Amino acid sequence: MTGQMEFVQNFPCFSIMLCMFAGIISSALKGKTAKWVNMAVLCMNIFMSAATLAFVAAKGEFYVYVMGQFPAPWGNELRVGVLEAGMALFFCIIMLLSLMGGRHKLLQEVEEGKHGLYYILTDLMLSSLLALIYTNDLFTAYVFVEINTISACGLIMIRQNGRTIEAAVRYMIMSLLGSGLFLIGLCMLYDITGHLLMSNIEAKVREIYLAGAGGSYHIPLLVTIAVISVGLAIKSALFPFHAWLPDAYGYSTVSSAAILSSLVSKGYIFLLFKIIYRVIGFEVFHDSKIIDALFIFGLMGMIFGSLSAIKENDVRRMIAFSSIAQIGYIYMGIGMGTEAGMVASVFHVLSHAATKSLLFIAAIGLTDVSGGSRKLTELTGSGYRNKMAGAAFVAGSLSMVGVPLFSGFISKLLFAQAAVQNDVKMLPALIVLGISTILNAIYFMKTVIRIYTPVGKTEYFSVTCKENKVYALALVCFIVLNVFLGVLSQPVMNLIWTGLNMFA
């Protein structure tokens, strides 16, 4: 990059490399030491991401970090703006709280000799997420998509029972199908444009677009956009590509479920945001009509995900099916084809990440005091037996339903406002939004009533006092984060608007 570089501008690169080196170093450490290395790395990344966000917000413009000082097209680049830095900070916070909330269960769910491996996988997972956020190179994005896939499979199957191995295999098959389509689309894009850096591709794509339907590469460009979109839709579990999700989230360790539901799918969705704005161009993507297909599948996901959750009797699988509906919300916003819809989708990425992790962490506290059973019928009165988990589950449920003061209310309000601005898609969007909200209320409020229905005294499993303190702290932080997004949403919205303008 040109000009004198300030030290803080190195932090995005340091964040990615720090996670990768932590994973390598942890392979030679015992589980307990690897845990503290992992926590230290997360805290350092939170600090560096916050510093980066403060820097770019003060400057009011993005900057490009050239890896090894080799300029394009030979060198690799990171591109850092307000939205990238903010998303990196948010992802690091969510991962830290997810690991804190599920730490006491790791001893029971994972063999002691594999604790170190678990933290290696989380380090690699975080490095891949940060790379997807910051990279300005599509092939680098693909490499870290694969690292993310391998890490996610490891986090699912490390528990090593029949259901998790089956879930990991199913996830691997679907995820590799999505990765393959993404790679095919990337190769076609390279063949059409001759570039891998996002900014260079966007300039060439605009030339093809301006040439019109009579141009040589107009049809191949449309096919490329479709293939890339479908590939990322599969990897982020958009309906009807969601079959792998319930088992992957429902049977993995509690920290893995929180990380997978809140971060992994959102990393792919954030990559799609970048491709829409900085590779294809928002106007080109809109005119390709691919957004219409994403809009329809998003609406279907909102309904069918909620209907599946209503029928489910396993609390963790119910929360997992709810994720399908929430991912549908995000794609509905993208499919509206307006800037307001994109803002709503980005905000819902944050809202869903904060809420779904909270629900998974809270649910394990309720099942622990219910003899380890995850059946809704056996969770009766569990909110009294674990008061902190009960309160946290209520907070998460209210957010998912869209009650004011919580982040979910702001999300649904933004989607409704975006729908009103689109004459063609307003009616189906508002109708499905209303139906989905009612369905959300049915299965979440049904569970809340169940956990606060009094029962007689019974013997239940309970965790130790020390573990409860860390667990309770994680839940409190999740609730505070959720309320922050719900009450102080305007600064977050301003950040998203600014970040999307920097994208464009």
C-alpha positions in Angstrom: 0.0 0.0 0.0 1.1 3.6 -0.6 2.2 6.0 2.1 3.5 5.4 5.6 1.7 2.5 7.3 0.7 2.8 10.9 1.4 -0.2 13.2 -2.3 -0.8 13.9 -2.8 -1.5 10.2 -0.9 -4.8 10.7 -3.4 -6.1 13.2 -5.7 -7.9 10.7 -2.7 -9.9 9.3 -1.4 -10.5 12.9 -4.9 -11.8 13.9 -5.0 -14.4 11.2 -1.4 -15.5 11.6 -1.6 -15.6 15.4 -4.5 -18.1 15.3 -2.7 -20.3 12.8 0.5 -20.3 14.8 -1.5 -21.0 18.0 -3.0 -24.1 16.3 0.5 -25.3 15.3 2.0 -24.7 18.8 -1.0 -26.3 20.6 -0.3 -29.6 18.8 2.7 -30.0 21.1 0.9 -28.9 24.3 -1.3 -30.7 26.8 -5.0 -30.0 26.8 -5.0 -27.6 29.7 -2.1 -25.5 28.4 -3.7 -25.5 24.9 -6.9 -24.1 26.5 -5.1 -21.2 28.0 -3.2 -20.5 24.8 -6.5 -20.5 23.0 -8.1 -18.1 25.5 -5.1 -15.8 25.3 -5.2 -15.7 21.5 -8.9 -14.9 21.6 -8.4 -12.0 24.0 -5.5 -10.6 21.9 -7.6 -10.9 18.8 -10.5 -9.0 20.5 -8.0 -6.2 21.4 -6.5 -6.1 17.9 -9.9 -6.1 16.2 -11.2 -3.4 18.5 -8.1 -1.3 17.7 -8.5 -1.9 14.0 -12.2 -0.9 14.2 -11.4 2.3 16.0 -8.7 3.2 13.5 -10.8 2.7 10.3 -13.8 4.4 12.0 -11.7 7.4 12.8 -10.2 7.5 9.3 -13.5 7.1 7.6 -12.1 5.0 4.8 -10.9 1.4 4.2 -7.3 0.5 3.5 -5.6 -2.3 1.6 -2.8 -4.3 3.3 -0.4 -5.8 0.8 1.0 -9.2 1.9 4.8 -9.2 1.5 4.7 -5.8 -0.2 4.1 -7.5 -3.6 1.5 -5.4 -5.5 -1.4 -6.9 -7.5 -1.8 -9.0 -9.5 1.2 -11.1 -8.0 0.7 -10.3 -4.3 -2.1 -11.2 -1.9 -4.1 -8.5 -0.2 -6.3 -7.9 2.8 -8.9 -5.2 2.6 -10.0 -3.6 5.9 -13.0 -1.4 6.4 -15.4 -0.6 9.2 -17.7 -3.6 8.5 -14.8 -6.1 8.3 -13.2 -4.9 11.5 -16.5 -4.8 13.3 -17.4 -8.3 12.2 -14.0 -9.7 13.2 -14.5 -8.2 16.7 -17.9 -9.6 17.0 -16.9 -13.1 15.8 -14.0 -13.2 18.3 -16.3 -12.2 21.2 -18.9 -14.8 20.3 -16.3 -17.6 20.1 -14.8 -16.6 23.4 -18.2 -16.7 25.1 -19.2 -19.9 23.4 -16.0 -21.7 24.7 -16.5 -20.2 28.2 -20.1 -21.4 28.2 -19.4 -25.0 27.2 -16.0 -25.4 28.9 -17.4 -27.4 31.9 -19.0 -29.9 29.5 -15.9 -30.6 27.5 -14.6 -32.9 30.2 -17.7 -35.2 29.8 -18.1 -34.9 26.0 -14.5 -35.3 24.8 -11.8 -37.7 25.8 -9.2 -36.1 27.9 -6.4 -36.9 25.4 -8.3 -35.0 22.7 -8.8 -31.7 24.5 -5.7 -30.2 22.9 -7.0 -31.2 19.5 -10.3 -29.5 20.2 -8.5 -26.2 20.8 -6.4 -26.7 17.7 -9.6 -26.9 15.7 -11.0 -23.8 17.3 -7.8 -21.9 16.5 -7.9 -23.0 12.9 -11.7 -22.2 12.7 -11.1 -18.6 13.9 -8.2 -18.1 11.6 -10.3 -19.2 8.6 -13.2 -16.9 9.7 -10.9 -13.9 10.0 -9.4 -14.6 6.6 -12.8 -14.8 5.0 -13.6 -11.5 6.5 -10.4 -9.7 5.5 -9.1 -11.3 2.3 -9.3 -9.4 -1.0 -8.3 -12.4 -3.0 -10.9 -15.0 -4.1 -8.5 -18.0 -4.3 -7.3 -17.2 -0.7 -11.0 -17.2 0.3 -11.4 -20.6 -1.2 -8.4 -22.0 0.6 -9.7 -20.8 4.0 -13.2 -22.1 3.1 -11.7 -25.5 3.0 -9.8 -25.0 6.3 -13.1 -23.9 7.8 -14.8 -27.0 6.5 -12.2 -29.4 7.9 -12.2 -27.6 11.2 -16.0 -27.7 11.4 -16.0 -31.5 10.7 -13.5 -32.0 13.4 -15.5 -30.0 15.9 -18.6 -32.1 15.1 -17.1 -35.6 15.3 -14.6 -35.1 18.1 -17.3 -36.2 20.5 -17.1 -39.6 18.8 -20.5 -41.3 19.1 -22.5 -42.8 16.3 -24.7 -39.7 15.8 -21.8 -37.2 15.6 -19.8 -39.3 13.1 -22.9 -39.6 10.9 -23.6 -35.9 11.2 -20.0 -35.1 10.3 -20.1 -37.3 7.2 -23.3 -35.7 6.1 -21.9 -32.3 6.7 -18.7 -33.2 4.8 -20.7 -34.4 1.8 -22.9 -31.4 1.6 -20.1 -29.0 2.4 -17.8 -30.4 -0.2 -20.6 -30.1 -2.8 -20.9 -26.4 -1.9 -17.1 -26.0 -2.0 -16.9 -27.7 -5.4 -19.5 -25.4 -6.9 -17.8 -22.4 -5.4 -14.4 -23.5 -6.9 -16.1 -24.1 -10.3 -17.6 -20.6 -10.1 -14.2 -19.1 -9.1 -12.4 -20.9 -12.0 -15.1 -19.6 -14.5 -14.7 -16.1 -13.1 -10.9 -16.3 -13.5 -11.4 -17.5 -17.0 -13.7 -14.7 -17.9 -11.8 -11.8 -16.1 -8.2 -13.1 -15.8 -8.0 -11.9 -12.2 -8.3 -13.2 -8.6 -8.2 -10.0 -6.7 -11.7 -8.8 -5.9 -11.3 -5.2 -7.0 -9.8 -6.2 -10.4 -12.5 -8.8 -11.0 -15.2 -6.2 -10.3 -13.8 -3.8 -12.9 -13.7 -6.5 -15.6 -17.2 -7.7 -14.6 -18.6 -4.2 -15.1 -17.1 -4.1 -18.6 -18.9 -7.4 -19.4 -22.1 -6.1 -17.9 -22.0 -2.8 -19.9 -21.4 -4.8 -23.1 -25.0 -6.1 -22.7 -26.6 -9.4 -23.7 -24.8 -9.3 -27.0 -21.4 -9.5 -25.3 -19.3 -12.7 -25.5 -19.3 -13.4 -21.8 -22.8 -12.3 -20.7 -24.3 -15.8 -20.4 -21.1 -17.3 -18.8 -21.2 -14.5 -16.2 -24.8 -15.3 -15.3 -23.9 -19.0 -14.9 -20.9 -18.0 -12.8 -23.0 -15.9 -10.4 -25.5 -18.7 -10.1 -22.9 -21.3 -9.3 -21.1 -19.3 -6.7 -24.4 -18.3 -5.1 -25.6 -21.9 -4.9 -22.3 -23.1 -3.6 -22.3 -20.6 -0.7 -26.0 -21.2 -0.1 -25.3 -24.9 0.4 -22.5 -24.2 2.8 -24.6 -21.8 4.9 -27.6 -24.3 5.0 -30.1 -22.3 3.1 -33.3 -24.3 2.5 -33.5 -26.9 0.8 -29.8 -27.6 1.4 -30.2 -27.8 5.1 -30.4 -31.6 5.7 -27.0 -31.8 7.5 -27.7 -29.0 9.9 -30.0 -30.5 12.7 -27.7 -33.4 13.5 -24.5 -31.4 13.2 -25.8 -28.8 15.7 -27.9 -31.1 17.8 -25.3 -33.8 18.7 -21.9 -32.0 18.7 -20.4 -30.6 21.9 -22.2 -27.6 23.3 -19.4 -25.2 22.4 -19.2 -26.7 18.9 -23.0 -26.2 18.5 -22.7 -22.6 19.6 -19.8 -21.9 17.3 -21.2 -23.7 14.3 -24.6 -22.1 14.5 -23.4 -18.6 15.2 -20.2 -18.2 13.2 -19.5 -20.9 10.6 -22.6 -20.3 8.4 -22.2 -16.5 8.9 -18.6 -16.6 7.6 -19.9 -18.0 4.3 -22.8 -15.5 4.2 -20.3 -12.6 4.9 -18.2 -13.9 2.0 -21.3 -13.7 -0.2 -21.9 -10.1 0.9 -18.3 -9.3 -0.2 -18.8 -11.1 -3.6 -22.1 -9.2 -4.2 -20.6 -5.8 -3.5 -16.9 -6.2 -4.4 -16.6 -8.9 -7.0 -19.8 -9.0 -9.0 -21.1 -5.5 -8.1 -24.5 -4.9 -6.5 -26.2 -3.6 -9.7 -24.9 -6.6 -11.7 -26.0 -9.1 -9.1 -29.4 -7.4 -8.9 -30.0 -7.5 -12.6 -28.9 -11.2 -12.9 -32.2 -12.2 -11.2 -30.3 -14.6 -8.9 -31.6 -12.6 -6.0 -35.2 -13.7 -6.9 -34.2 -17.3 -6.4 -32.5 -16.5 -3.1 -35.6 -14.5 -2.0 -37.9 -17.5 -2.7 -35.7 -20.0 -1.0 -35.3 -17.6 2.0 -39.1 -17.4 2.4 -39.4 -21.2 2.2 -36.7 -21.6 4.8 -38.4 -19.3 7.2 -41.6 -21.4 7.0 -40.3 -24.9 6.8 -37.5 -24.4 9.3 -40.1 -23.2 11.9 -42.5 -26.0 11.1 -39.8 -28.6 11.7 -38.9 -26.9 15.0 -42.5 -27.1 16.2 -42.6 -30.9 15.5 -39.2 -31.5 17.3 -39.2 -32.9 20.9 -35.4 -32.6 21.4 -34.6 -29.1 22.6 -31.2 -28.8 20.9 -32.6 -30.1 17.6 -35.4 -27.6 17.9 -32.9 -24.8 18.3 -31.0 -26.2 15.3 -34.2 -26.2 13.1 -34.8 -22.6 14.2 -31.4 -21.7 12.6 -32.7 -22.8 9.2 -35.5 -20.3 9.6 -33.2 -17.6 10.7 -30.8 -18.2 7.7 -33.9 -17.8 5.6 -34.4 -14.3 7.0 -30.9 -13.4 5.9 -31.4 -14.6 2.4 -34.8 -13.0 2.2 -33.1 -9.6 2.9 -30.5 -10.3 0.2 -33.2 -11.3 -2.2 -35.0 -8.0 -1.8 -32.3 -6.4 -3.9 -32.2 -3.2 -2.0 -29.7 -1.5 0.3 -32.2 -1.6 3.1 -32.6 -5.3 2.7 -28.8 -5.9 2.8 -28.5 -3.7 6.0 -31.2 -5.9 7.6 -29.4 -9.1 6.6 -26.1 -7.9 8.0 -27.7 -6.9 11.2 -29.5 -10.2 11.5 -26.1 -12.0 11.1 -25.1 -10.2 14.3 -28.5 -10.8 16.0 -28.7 -14.4 15.2 -25.1 -15.1 16.2 -25.6 -13.5 19.6 -28.9 -15.2 20.2 -28.4 -18.7 18.9 -25.2 -19.2 20.9 -27.1 -18.0 24.0 -29.8 -20.6 23.4 -27.5 -23.5 22.9 -25.4 -22.6 26.0 -28.6 -22.1 28.1 -30.1 -25.3 26.9 -27.3 -27.4 28.2 -27.8 -25.9 31.6 -31.4 -27.0 31.5 -30.7 -30.5 30.4 -28.0 -30.9 33.0 -30.5 -30.4 35.8 -33.0 -32.7 34.1 -31.1 -35.9 34.3 -29.2 -35.2 31.1 -32.4 -35.6 29.0 -33.0 -33.3 26.1 -36.7 -34.1 25.6 -38.9 -31.2 26.1 -41.3 -33.3 28.1 -38.6 -33.9 30.7 -37.4 -30.3 31.0 -40.4 -29.4 33.1 -39.4 -27.1 35.9 -35.8 -26.9 34.8 -35.9 -23.1 34.8 -36.3 -23.3 38.6 -33.5 -25.8 39.1 -31.0 -23.7 37.1 -32.2 -20.1 37.4 -29.4 -18.6 35.3 -29.9 -21.0 32.4 -33.7 -20.5 32.6 -33.4 -16.7 32.5 -31.0 -16.9 29.6 -33.2 -19.2 27.6 -36.1 -16.8 28.1 -34.0 -13.9 26.9 -32.9 -15.8 23.8 -36.5 -17.0 23.1 -37.9 -13.4 23.4 -35.2 -12.2 21.0 -36.0 -15.0 18.4 -39.7 -14.1 18.6 -39.0 -10.4 18.2 -39.9 -8.8 21.5 -38.7 -5.2 22.0 -35.5 -4.5 23.9 -33.9 -7.6 22.3 -31.9 -7.8 19.0 -34.4 -9.9 17.2 -37.0 -7.1 17.4 -34.7 -4.8 15.6 -34.0 -7.4 12.9 -37.6 -8.0 12.2 -38.3 -4.3 12.2 -35.5 -3.7 9.6 -36.8 -6.6 7.4 -40.3 -5.1 7.5 -39.0 -1.6 6.6 -37.0 -3.1 3.8 -40.0 -5.0 2.5 -42.1 -1.8 2.4 -39.6 -0.2 0.1 -39.9 -3.0 -2.5 -43.3 -2.8 -4.2 -43.0 -6.2 -5.9 -41.8 -8.3 -3.0 -43.5 -6.4 -0.2 -46.6 -8.5 0.2 -44.9 -12.0 0.2 -42.1 -10.7 2.5 -44.5 -9.2 5.1 -46.9 -12.2 5.0 -44.1 -14.7 5.5 -42.4 -12.5 8.1 -45.7 -12.4 10.1 -46.3 -16.2 9.8 -42.7 -17.0 10.8 -43.0 -14.7 13.8 -46.1 -16.6 15.0 -44.4 -20.0 14.4 -41.3 -18.7 16.4 -43.6 -17.8 19.2 -45.3 -21.2 19.2 -42.2 -23.4 19.7 -40.1 -21.0 21.8 -42.9 -19.9 24.2 -44.1 -23.5 24.4 -40.6 -24.4 25.7 -40.4 -21.4 28.1 -43.8 -22.4 29.6 -42.5 -26.0 29.9 -39.3 -25.1 31.8 -41.2 -22.9 34.2 -44.0 -25.4 35.0 -43.4 -26.5 38.6 -42.8 -30.2 39.5 -42.0 -32.1 42.6 -38.5 -32.7 43.9 -36.4 -35.2 41.9 -32.7 -36.2 41.8 -30.9 -34.3 39.0 -27.4 -33.9 37.9 -25.7 -30.6 38.8 -22.4 -29.0 38.0 -19.9 -27.8 40.5 -19.9 -24.2 41.9 -16.7 -23.2 40.1 -18.0 -24.3 36.8 -21.3 -22.5 37.4 -19.5 -19.2 37.8 -17.8 -19.3 34.4 -21.0 -20.7 32.8 -23.1 -18.0 34.4 -20.7 -15.3 33.4 -20.9 -16.4 29.7 -24.7 -16.4 29.9 -24.8 -12.9 31.4 -22.4 -11.6 28.7 -24.6 -13.1 26.0 -27.7 -11.5 27.4 -26.0 -8.1 27.7 -24.8 -8.4 24.1 -28.3 -9.2 23.0 -29.8 -6.3 24.8 -27.1 -4.0 23.6 -28.0 -4.9 20.0 -31.7 -4.3 20.8 -31.4 -1.1 22.7 -28.4 0.6 21.2 -28.9 -0.6 17.6 -28.5 2.8 16.0 -24.7 3.0 16.3 -24.5 -0.6 15.0 -26.8 0.4 12.1 -24.6 3.4 11.3 -21.5 1.1 11.3 -23.3 -1.3 8.9 -24.4 1.5 6.5 -20.8 3.0 6.5 -19.3 -0.5 6.0 -21.6 -1.3 3.0 -20.8 2.1 1.5 -17.1 1.3 1.8 -17.8 -2.1 0.1 -19.4 -0.3 -2.8 
